[in-house]
């Protein structure tokens, strides 16, 4: 036996041992059987590519705690506040309105799984498109006196990003503190000159989990999908819109971008600020959560009750997925859902079908045209089983509807950054607001019903006879759902 054979056999043995070790690790992670089998098949059928994909895209970082923020010591005041609020909820001290009693379980759940603080003295403005949203954001930035905190998944080269840059530079020159976090993958198109110009003006701007090719890091699949703006601790913004021109101008072949954002004032802004400052610590290892000026006790004149829930691979639980599941199960009259990407997993699918079969009016609005063909075909693969269970499904026709909204019984609703898919539930850093308020929930219901007027309902007797080639595409795309 020559050295070539020895080296070949040795390399094969090492590789085989590696594959066996990875398979062993996957089995011990105790994921859902579907996802476990999907990864095992990938590793067995395409071993080299499968191993690379698993290392970079498949590892469960919630289990290994790679993104743990325990370095902050869990911030004792946050732990204390969440425990105190749970006690007050049990005594109904946070449920002053009689119709809020039914949401006790949801409030308690989110305090337990993510320390999602409840705030009472808030006001909300619902912003329904890019023009409204960015006009409001820029106007608020213009009046900033102390600091501006911006955290976004996408800041993309173009007119909108340039306007943001110029305005932030102008405020920095006035002496306003400006901090910006942008997701490195989501903002890949952002020129280095853009960053240099902002830093030269005194703006602190940094990427979240930078990824450098050709040496991929194994964090490429875990992205910060949050969209947060906080101005002086008094005004906050959250929702689905990014700083990219398509959010105002639309996309060729798809049309105008329809999205939903919230402008909030009051105590909830402190909760948004807390999430930003946790992420700032993650990016810069700089603790600002102990500085009173960043956590003011500001109350709005209105009394909208809001709970701020953040989730990601740094948390022990899939908090937003659990919130969506509980919202659906709370429903007695109706559930309205708008989501651009629908790949929710079996648990959520079953909760929707169960609600519909129990007599709840369940309506789901998805885009007719999408910016992601693979996820669009995967979404379509769920439609027939939903229709069979009595869920009503609508395709939005007037452009691309990117809103992420759930409204239950006109009593409670949620708006935020999380889609109804496993990527948002398990892999991305996300943030949503839960609105425990009839007036705001009814407004969102009215906007949803207006969007339905520009949508086409899918009927089961027609959907069953769609082309066979469409069924094949849907089924193939569905195979990738556990990996997307």
C-alpha positions in Angstrom: 0.0 0.0 0.0 1.5 3.3 -1.1 1.3 6.7 0.6 -1.5 7.9 -1.7 -3.8 5.0 -0.5 -2.9 5.7 3.1 -3.7 9.4 2.8 -7.0 8.6 0.9 -8.1 6.0 3.4 -7.2 8.3 6.3 -9.0 11.3 4.8 -12.1 9.1 4.2 -12.0 7.8 7.8 -11.7 11.3 9.2 -14.6 12.5 7.0 -16.8 9.6 7.9 -16.1 10.1 11.6 -17.0 13.8 11.1 -20.3 13.0 9.4 -21.2 10.5 12.1 -20.4 13.0 14.8 -22.6 15.6 13.1 -25.4 13.2 12.8 -25.1 12.3 16.4 -25.2 16.0 17.3 -28.3 16.5 15.2 -30.1 13.6 16.9 -29.2 14.9 20.4 -30.6 18.4 19.5 -34.1 16.9 19.6 -35.6 19.1 16.9 -38.8 18.3 15.2 -38.6 15.0 13.4 -39.3 16.7 10.0 -36.3 19.1 10.5 -34.1 16.4 11.9 -34.8 14.0 8.9 -34.3 16.9 6.4 -30.8 17.5 7.7 -30.0 13.8 7.9 -31.1 13.3 4.3 -29.0 16.3 3.2 -25.9 14.9 5.0 -26.4 11.4 3.6 -27.3 12.3 0.0 -25.0 15.2 -0.6 -22.4 14.7 2.2 -19.8 17.3 1.4 -22.3 20.1 0.5 -24.6 18.9 3.3 -21.8 19.2 5.9 -20.9 22.8 4.7 -24.6 23.8 4.8 -25.1 22.4 8.3 -22.1 24.2 9.7 -23.1 27.5 8.2 -26.9 27.3 8.2 -28.1 24.5 10.4 -26.5 24.6 13.8 -28.9 25.4 16.6 -27.4 28.3 18.4 -30.2 28.6 20.9 -28.9 25.3 22.2 -25.2 26.1 22.2 -25.7 29.7 23.4 -23.3 31.3 20.9 -25.4 34.5 21.0 -26.0 34.5 24.7 -26.1 37.9 26.3 -25.6 36.6 29.8 -22.5 38.7 29.9 -24.9 41.5 31.0 -25.8 39.5 34.1 -29.4 39.4 32.9 -29.9 43.0 34.1 -31.4 42.5 37.6 -33.9 45.4 37.2 -35.4 43.7 34.1 -35.7 40.4 36.0 -37.3 42.2 38.9 -39.7 44.1 36.8 -40.9 41.1 34.8 -41.5 39.1 38.0 -43.3 42.0 39.6 -45.5 42.4 36.6 -46.4 38.7 36.6 -47.6 39.1 40.2 -49.6 42.2 39.4 -51.2 40.5 36.4 -52.4 37.7 38.6 -53.9 40.3 40.9 -55.5 42.0 37.9 -53.6 45.2 38.7 -52.4 45.5 35.0 -55.8 44.5 33.7 -57.9 47.6 34.5 -60.2 47.2 31.5 -62.8 44.5 32.0 -62.2 43.0 28.5 -58.5 42.5 29.2 -59.1 39.5 31.5 -58.9 37.1 28.5 -55.4 38.1 27.6 -53.9 37.4 31.1 -52.3 34.1 29.8 -50.6 35.9 26.9 -49.2 38.6 29.1 -47.9 36.1 31.6 -46.4 33.9 28.9 -44.4 36.7 27.4 -43.1 37.9 30.7 -42.0 34.3 31.4 -40.4 33.5 28.1 -38.7 36.8 27.2 -39.2 39.3 30.1 -41.5 41.2 27.8 -42.5 44.2 29.9 -46.0 45.5 29.8 -46.5 49.3 29.6 -49.8 51.2 30.0 -49.3 54.9 29.2 -48.8 54.9 25.5 -50.0 56.4 22.2 -49.9 54.7 18.8 -50.0 56.0 15.2 -50.5 53.4 12.5 -48.4 54.1 9.4 -49.6 52.2 6.3 -47.0 52.9 3.6 -43.5 54.0 3.0 -44.4 57.7 2.4 -46.2 58.0 5.7 -43.5 56.0 7.6 -40.4 57.7 6.4 -42.0 61.2 6.6 -42.7 60.5 10.3 -39.3 59.0 11.0 -37.4 61.9 9.4 -39.6 64.5 11.1 -38.9 62.9 14.5 -35.2 62.7 13.8 -35.1 66.4 12.8 -36.4 67.4 16.3 -34.0 65.2 18.2 -32.2 67.1 21.1 -30.2 64.3 22.9 -29.8 61.1 21.0 -31.0 59.0 18.0 -30.8 55.2 18.0 -31.4 53.4 14.7 -31.3 49.6 14.2 -32.2 48.2 10.8 -32.0 44.9 8.9 -31.6 46.7 5.5 -30.0 50.1 4.8 -29.6 49.9 1.0 -27.8 52.2 -1.3 -30.2 54.7 -2.8 -32.1 58.0 -2.3 -33.7 57.0 1.0 -30.5 55.8 2.6 -28.7 59.0 1.5 -31.5 61.1 3.0 -31.1 59.2 6.3 -27.3 59.6 6.2 -27.4 63.4 5.5 -30.0 64.0 8.2 -28.1 61.9 10.8 -24.8 63.7 9.9 -26.6 67.1 10.4 -27.9 66.1 13.8 -24.5 64.7 14.9 -23.0 68.1 14.0 -25.5 69.7 16.3 -24.2 67.6 19.1 -26.9 64.9 19.1 -25.6 61.4 19.9 -26.2 59.1 17.0 -25.9 55.3 17.2 -26.7 53.0 14.2 -26.7 49.2 14.0 -27.2 47.6 10.6 -27.3 44.0 9.7 -24.2 43.0 7.8 -25.9 40.6 5.4 -29.1 42.6 4.9 -27.0 45.7 4.2 -24.4 44.2 2.0 -25.0 46.7 -0.8 -24.1 49.6 1.5 -20.8 51.2 0.2 -17.9 51.5 2.6 -17.8 55.2 1.8 -21.3 55.6 3.3 -20.0 54.2 6.6 -16.8 56.2 6.5 -18.7 59.4 5.9 -21.0 58.8 8.9 -18.2 57.9 11.2 -16.2 61.0 10.1 -19.2 63.1 11.3 -19.0 61.4 14.8 -21.8 58.9 14.2 -21.3 55.5 15.9 -22.3 53.0 13.2 -21.5 49.3 13.3 -22.6 46.0 11.6 -24.4 43.2 13.4 -22.6 39.9 13.0 -20.3 40.8 10.2 -19.7 38.1 7.6 -16.6 38.2 5.4 -16.2 36.1 2.2 -14.6 33.9 1.1 -14.1 32.8 4.7 -17.7 32.4 5.7 -18.5 32.6 9.4 -21.0 30.2 10.8 -23.2 33.1 11.9 -24.3 34.0 8.3 -27.8 32.5 8.8 -28.6 34.3 12.0 -29.6 37.9 11.1 -30.9 40.9 12.9 -34.2 41.5 11.3 -35.3 44.2 13.7 -36.3 47.7 12.6 -36.1 50.2 15.5 -35.8 53.9 15.8 -35.7 55.7 19.2 -35.5 59.5 19.5 -34.7 61.1 22.9 -36.4 58.2 24.6 -39.8 59.7 23.8 -40.6 58.6 20.2 -40.2 55.1 18.8 -40.8 53.4 15.5 -41.2 49.7 14.7 -42.6 47.7 11.8 -41.8 46.0 8.5 -40.2 48.8 6.4 -36.5 49.0 5.8 -34.4 51.9 4.5 -34.5 50.9 0.8 -36.0 52.7 -2.2 -38.2 49.8 -3.1 -40.2 50.4 0.1 -41.4 53.7 -1.5 -41.1 53.1 -5.2 -42.0 49.4 -5.3 -40.5 46.7 -7.5 -40.5 46.1 -11.3 -43.0 43.4 -12.2 -44.4 43.3 -8.6 -45.7 46.8 -8.0 -46.0 49.1 -5.0 -44.7 48.0 -1.6 -47.6 47.8 1.0 -46.3 47.7 4.5 -47.2 48.6 8.1 -45.2 50.5 10.7 -46.0 52.0 14.1 -45.0 55.3 15.7 -45.3 55.1 19.4 -44.9 57.4 22.4 -44.8 56.7 26.1 -43.5 54.0 28.3 -43.2 51.5 25.4 -40.3 53.5 24.0 -38.2 52.6 27.0 -38.9 48.9 26.1 -37.8 49.5 22.5 -34.7 51.3 23.9 -33.9 48.4 26.1 -33.8 46.0 23.1 -31.6 48.4 21.2 -29.2 48.8 24.1 -29.0 45.0 24.5 -28.1 44.8 20.8 -25.6 47.7 21.2 -23.9 45.7 24.0 -23.7 42.7 21.7 -22.2 44.8 18.9 -19.9 47.0 20.9 -19.5 45.4 24.4 -20.5 48.8 25.8 -23.1 48.9 28.7 -25.5 51.8 28.5 -28.4 50.1 30.3 -27.3 51.6 33.6 -27.5 55.2 32.4 -30.8 56.9 33.4 -30.8 59.3 30.5 -31.4 56.3 28.1 -34.3 54.9 30.1 -36.5 57.8 31.0 -39.8 57.4 32.7 -41.9 59.1 30.0 -45.7 58.6 29.9 -48.0 59.5 27.0 -51.4 61.1 27.6 -53.1 58.0 26.1 -53.5 54.7 27.8 -52.8 52.0 25.2 -51.5 48.9 26.9 -48.5 47.5 25.0 -46.1 44.6 25.5 -42.7 44.5 23.7 -41.6 41.0 22.8 -38.1 40.3 21.3 -36.9 36.9 20.2 -33.8 35.4 18.6 -31.2 32.7 18.9 -30.0 34.4 22.1 -33.2 33.5 23.9 -34.2 30.2 25.5 -37.7 30.1 23.9 -39.2 30.9 20.5 -41.0 33.8 22.1 -42.8 35.3 19.1 -43.8 31.9 17.8 -45.4 31.1 21.2 -47.1 34.5 21.1 -48.6 33.8 17.7 -49.7 30.4 18.8 -51.4 31.8 21.9 -53.0 34.7 20.0 -54.7 32.2 17.6 -55.9 30.0 20.5 -57.3 33.1 22.3 -59.7 33.8 19.4 -63.4 33.4 19.8 -64.7 35.4 16.8 -62.0 36.1 14.3 -58.3 36.0 13.5 -56.9 38.2 10.7 -53.4 37.6 9.6 -51.2 39.4 7.0 -47.8 38.0 6.3 -45.5 38.1 3.2 -44.0 34.7 3.9 -46.0 31.8 5.3 -44.0 28.7 6.4 -45.1 28.4 10.0 -44.5 24.8 11.0 -47.0 22.1 12.0 -47.9 23.5 15.4 -49.0 26.9 14.1 -50.7 25.3 11.1 -52.7 23.0 13.4 -53.7 25.9 15.6 -55.1 27.8 12.6 -57.0 24.8 11.3 -58.4 24.0 14.8 -59.6 27.6 15.2 -61.3 27.6 11.8 -62.9 24.2 12.4 -64.2 25.5 15.8 -66.1 28.3 14.1 -63.6 31.1 14.3 -63.4 33.3 11.2 -59.7 32.8 10.2 -58.5 34.9 7.3 -54.9 34.9 6.0 -53.6 37.5 3.4 -50.5 36.7 1.4 -49.0 38.4 -1.6 -50.1 37.4 -5.1 -46.6 38.3 -6.3 -43.5 37.9 -4.1 -39.9 39.1 -4.0 -38.8 35.5 -3.2 -40.0 32.8 -5.6 -38.9 29.8 -3.5 -40.8 31.0 -0.3 -43.8 31.9 -2.5 -44.1 28.4 -3.8 -43.6 27.0 -0.4 -46.3 29.3 1.0 -48.7 28.0 -1.7 -48.1 24.4 -0.6 -50.0 25.1 2.6 -53.1 26.6 1.0 -55.1 23.5 0.2 -55.0 22.1 3.7 -55.9 25.5 5.1 -58.9 25.8 2.8 -60.0 22.3 3.6 -60.2 23.2 7.3 -62.2 26.3 6.6 -59.5 28.9 6.7 -60.0 31.7 4.2 -57.0 32.6 2.1 -56.6 35.8 0.1 -53.9 36.9 -2.3 -53.1 40.7 -2.3 -53.2 42.0 -5.9 -52.2 45.7 -5.6 -48.4 45.2 -5.3 -46.4 43.4 -2.7 -48.0 43.3 0.8 -45.1 43.0 3.3 -47.1 43.8 6.5 -46.7 41.5 9.5 -50.0 41.7 11.4 -52.3 39.6 13.5 -55.6 40.8 14.9 -57.7 38.7 17.3 -61.4 39.6 18.0 -60.7 43.3 17.7 -59.3 43.1 21.2 -55.6 42.3 20.8 -53.2 42.7 17.9 -49.5 42.5 17.0 -47.4 44.5 14.5 -43.7 44.0 14.1 -40.8 42.5 12.2 -41.5 38.8 12.5 -43.0 36.9 9.5 -45.0 33.7 10.0 -42.2 31.4 9.1 -39.6 29.3 10.9 -36.7 31.7 10.0 -38.4 34.5 12.0 -39.4 32.1 14.8 -36.0 30.4 15.3 -33.1 32.1 13.5 -33.6 35.8 13.2 -33.5 38.5 15.9 -37.0 39.9 15.8 -39.2 42.4 17.7 -43.0 42.8 17.8 -45.4 45.0 19.8 -48.5 43.4 21.3 -51.4 45.9 21.5 -53.9 45.2 24.2 -56.3 47.8 23.0 -59.7 47.7 21.2 -59.4 51.0 19.4 -56.0 50.3 17.8 -56.9 46.7 17.1 -60.1 47.8 15.4 -58.2 50.3 13.3 -55.9 47.5 12.2 -58.9 45.4 11.4 -60.3 48.1 9.2 -57.0 48.5 7.3 -56.9 44.7 6.9 -60.4 44.7 5.4 -59.5 47.5 3.1 -56.6 45.5 1.8 -58.9 42.5 1.3 -60.8 44.6 -1.2 -57.7 44.6 -3.3 -57.2 40.9 -2.8 -58.6 37.8 -4.5 -60.0 35.0 -2.4 -58.8 31.5 -3.2 -61.6 29.0 -3.3 -61.0 25.3 -2.7 -63.0 24.0 -5.7 -60.9 26.1 -8.0 -57.5 25.6 -6.2 -57.8 21.8 -6.4 -57.6 22.1 -10.2 -54.5 24.2 -10.5 -51.9 23.0 -13.0 -49.9 19.8 -12.1 -46.7 21.7 -12.6 -47.6 24.1 -9.9 -48.3 21.3 -7.5 -44.8 19.9 -8.3 -43.2 23.3 -7.7 -45.0 23.6 -4.4 -44.1 20.2 -3.2 -40.4 20.6 -4.1 -40.3 24.0 -2.3 -42.1 22.5 0.7 -39.1 20.1 1.1 -36.9 23.1 1.8 -39.3 24.6 4.4 -37.5 23.2 7.5 -34.2 24.5 6.2 -35.4 28.0 5.1 
